[in-house]
Amino acid sequence: KNMPFTMKMGNKFFHIFSKYIFRIKVKDTQTGYRVFTSEAYTKIRWKSANYAVASEILINAETNGLNYSSEEIKTIYHENQKGTTPIDGIKIAGKMLNLRFNK
């Protein structure tokens, strides 16, 4: 409830975008928390850097038929300026489209 407006809209956008472009079934695709086995790691290895890593890991898990789920986490926002910006969001979406259409 204390999430800055731009981040809330960004999360909503990436939820819908990921759902329809990649069939990703988690609500918050941009959280940086990931847990996976060493066997799964060989299938989800990523090439992205920065904030796009979170999306690429989910994309690779989905496209490789791995089981995955999400856990709700509590996030505390101390400063509105920290985290991703709308420009970062555009870069992430571009990277995701590149992964979708250039694999």
C-alpha positions in Angstrom: 0.0 0.0 0.0 3.0 2.3 0.4 4.4 1.5 -3.0 5.1 4.6 -5.1 2.6 5.2 -7.9 5.1 4.7 -10.8 6.3 1.4 -9.3 2.7 0.2 -8.8 1.8 1.0 -12.4 5.1 -0.7 -13.6 4.4 -3.8 -11.6 0.8 -4.0 -13.0 2.1 -3.4 -16.6 4.8 -6.2 -16.2 2.3 -8.6 -14.7 -0.1 -8.2 -17.7 2.8 -8.1 -20.3 4.5 -11.2 -18.9 1.2 -13.1 -18.6 0.2 -12.5 -22.3 3.6 -12.6 -24.0 5.2 -15.4 -22.0 2.4 -17.1 -20.0 4.2 -16.3 -16.8 1.9 -17.0 -13.9 3.3 -14.8 -11.1 1.9 -11.5 -10.0 5.1 -9.6 -9.1 7.6 -10.4 -11.9 10.0 -7.7 -10.8 10.9 -8.8 -7.3 14.6 -9.7 -7.2 14.1 -12.8 -5.0 14.7 -16.1 -6.7 15.3 -19.6 -5.4 16.1 -22.5 -7.6 17.9 -25.8 -7.7 21.3 -26.3 -9.3 19.7 -28.5 -11.9 17.2 -25.7 -12.7 20.0 -23.2 -12.9 21.5 -24.9 -16.0 18.1 -24.3 -17.8 17.5 -20.7 -16.6 20.9 -19.2 -17.0 20.6 -15.5 -18.0 22.4 -13.0 -20.1 20.7 -9.9 -18.9 22.1 -7.4 -16.5 20.5 -5.1 -14.0 16.7 -5.2 -13.5 16.1 -7.3 -16.6 17.5 -10.4 -14.8 14.4 -10.9 -12.8 12.3 -11.1 -16.0 14.7 -13.3 -17.9 14.9 -15.9 -15.1 11.1 -16.2 -15.2 11.0 -16.3 -19.0 13.6 -19.1 -19.1 11.8 -21.1 -16.4 8.6 -20.9 -18.3 10.1 -21.6 -21.8 12.0 -24.6 -20.3 8.8 -26.1 -18.7 10.1 -25.7 -15.1 7.7 -25.5 -12.2 7.7 -22.2 -10.4 5.5 -20.3 -8.0 5.6 -17.0 -6.0 5.5 -16.0 -2.4 4.2 -12.6 -1.4 6.8 -10.5 0.3 6.6 -7.3 2.3 8.5 -4.5 0.7 9.4 -1.3 2.7 9.8 1.9 0.7 12.1 4.4 2.4 12.6 6.6 -0.6 10.5 7.1 -3.7 13.5 7.7 -5.9 15.1 4.3 -5.3 14.5 1.3 -7.6 13.5 1.1 -11.2 12.4 4.2 -13.2 10.0 4.3 -16.2 13.1 4.4 -18.4 14.3 1.1 -16.8 10.9 -0.3 -17.4 11.1 0.5 -21.1 14.5 -1.2 -21.3 13.2 -4.3 -19.5 10.2 -4.5 -21.8 12.5 -4.2 -24.8 14.8 -6.9 -23.5 11.8 -9.2 -22.9 10.5 -8.6 -26.4 14.0 -9.4 -27.7 14.0 -12.6 -25.8 10.5 -13.5 -27.1 11.1 -12.9 -30.8 14.9 -13.5 -31.2 15.4 -16.9 -29.5 
